[in-house]
Amino acid sequence: MDFPVVAVLAATLTIATPLVFGALGALLGERTGVLNLGIEGTLYAGAFIGFLVAARTGSLALATLAAVVAGALAGALMALLAVTLGVNQHVAGIGITLLLVAACDFTNRQLFGGGQQTVTEKFGRLFAGGGIVAQYPMTFVAFLVLAPAVWWVLRSTGAGLRLTAVGENPEAADTAGISVARTRWTALVVGGALMGLGGSFLTLSVLGTFTLDIVSGRGWICIALVIFGRWKVVPVVLGALLFGLFDALQLQLAITPAFGSIPNELLIALPYLVVIAALAVRGRGVRYPGAYLTAYRRA
Amino acid sequence: MPSMSSTQQTAGRRRRAGSARPGLVAGIAVSALVLAACGGTTGEESGGSSSSADDGTISVFGAFATPLEEPWDGAIHAALTAAADDGEIEYQHVDDLGTADEMERALRDIIATEDPDVIIGDAFAAEEAVREVAAEFPDTAFAFGSGGAEQAPNFSVFDNWLQDPAYLAGMLAGGLTKTGTIGVVGAMPIPEVNRIVNAFTAGAQEQNPAARVTVSFINSFFDPATAKQAAEAAIAGGADVLFAERDGVIAAAEENKLPVFGMMVDQQEQAPEYVVSSLIWDMRPTVDAVVGAVADGSYQASNLAEYSFMKNKGSSLAPINTGTAFPIPAELTAKVEERQAAILDGSVVTPVDENEPAGSTTVGE
């Protein structure tokens, strides 16, 4: 059997898609100085709310919109806690993740509990049978629309510069007339919306169903990817692709006879080992945004 | 009679969650923890009568390590709920007791406040703790999912012995594959998964001696997106029939228009044109055996494995789908039905093999 290179590359893009949404969403907040550990819960909420609306209305457009709104609201909650109230960012973020995961599980049990899993409409693959480009619409959005757009906004627009200014030196930004609070709120709400969209990829594109634990730590991988990418769009996207590649590779190698003697556990750990190794190499001497993890109060 | 209500349960969990993160000021974050505590636990009461002592109905308490949405505990819960609906038992439950510590405390709580006749649950992750509590309360019957042996006088064990339907599904898969490769996606190489995968493989190879079966483990009980990617990898590796030991695989089969076999409950609804059949675990015979023995005073610790066997109606192959997008040869169905009859009348016993499928990779080339 020839090794299915094209299939592995296609799987790489699919696996990386929710990571690109999530990591770019996290990147926006972190560039303003706010680490949003609500990401895991926000992905979860996007996945569940998207599924819920798809199950109730049958409309994928509405479901996608609902996931975006749910993510934006989760981002707004993070902004309320971390920006307006100045709560410790770690505590606020983890609290939001716990809240959202539990609220979704609870609602899921109330509405869909017991027996058969509910299956909804889901996006089909475009260019089915087309090898690497046989992907869900959201994959094209992630790589061809979102990533270039975020890159351009951060690099070439006033909004992007204000974002970075607030993250590097909020006092200076404030003095220059930039509202630190408004900038951070905007970044967190937009970032949350992206996370919600990324979560909905799992239910509305990949599976068409919702199960507990559907996000399975992908949010935490996004957090690592942002640090790996040093808060820059291109390296973050490349990091997501790297993780996706090794995940796709290990799934394929596990059933390839020539690699049968490698312990399965080692193969499963491979993508994580690669990310950790990459972090260890690239993470050294990393320069964090100047106001990272710091609430801003006028002196 | 006041029962262990959901408020008591959640109050207990709320204390635990709260104490883990003391001094949390932000009101919303606190409510997050409260909700987190409630999330996994409903613990509502079902069953007809209000008191077990008055009318002699056996009271059963379910104590589950995972959320009920997990298919394994879901199957136990479904059987207990059905028994309660039939008026056979009075049933309460608590779930998501993820650690040995939580399980032990819940069991002690349950016995102290409710003193049920029977406690049913799963012990895999909390084997020692559960056995310890059982030894301390010999008057309560314990029946737990476990990989170990029974423990006198009151601790019985059961497990999902699905090798019979797995073998039959394997025969169907062997008959349906055109490429000669069948893809299995399972959780992790543990005995209760291995014996199902191995029986499936043996069935496939009886029907089609040249068949290759690729086995992927995702090392998680819940990661359907990865399970789907594993199925896609199997398809890229040549598989044209899939076995969904885990959730997520059916979506891959439907997208690629391939036959697939479901697990634990009849999953035909999930992809009506592609799910050929499913392996079904019915815990009702096990429940009935325990409850019956407790009711007539004959209960003692035993291995309840056989109550999950097909010949005792503890497991079955779901009706073979007649509306598939691909033809299922009549002679294949007939052969499977013939084997099923032989298993049911006891003339054939499906071998049990709990070894890890060879290298977690391709078996039988």
Interface residues (C-beta under 8 A of the other chain):
Chain A: M1 P4 A7 V8 A11 T14 I15 P18 L77 L80 L81 L85 V87 V91 A92 G95 I96 L98 L99 L100 V101 A102 A103 D105 F106 N108 R109 G113 G114 G115 Q116 Q117 V119 K122 G124 R125 L202 V206 L207 G208 T209 T211 L212 D213 I214 S216 D247 A248 L251 Q252 A254 I255 T256 P257 F259 G260 S261 N264 E265 I268
Chain B: R21 L24 V25 A26 I28 A29 V30 S31 A32 L33 L35 A36 A37 C38 G39 G40 T42 P67 L68 E69 E70 G74 A78 T81 G183 P189 T214 V215 S216 F217 I218 N219 S220 F222 D223 P224 A225 T226 K228 Q229 A230 E232 A233 A234 I235 A236 G237 G238 D247 G248 A251 E255 V265 Q267 E269 Q270 A271 A358 G359 S360 T361 T362 E365
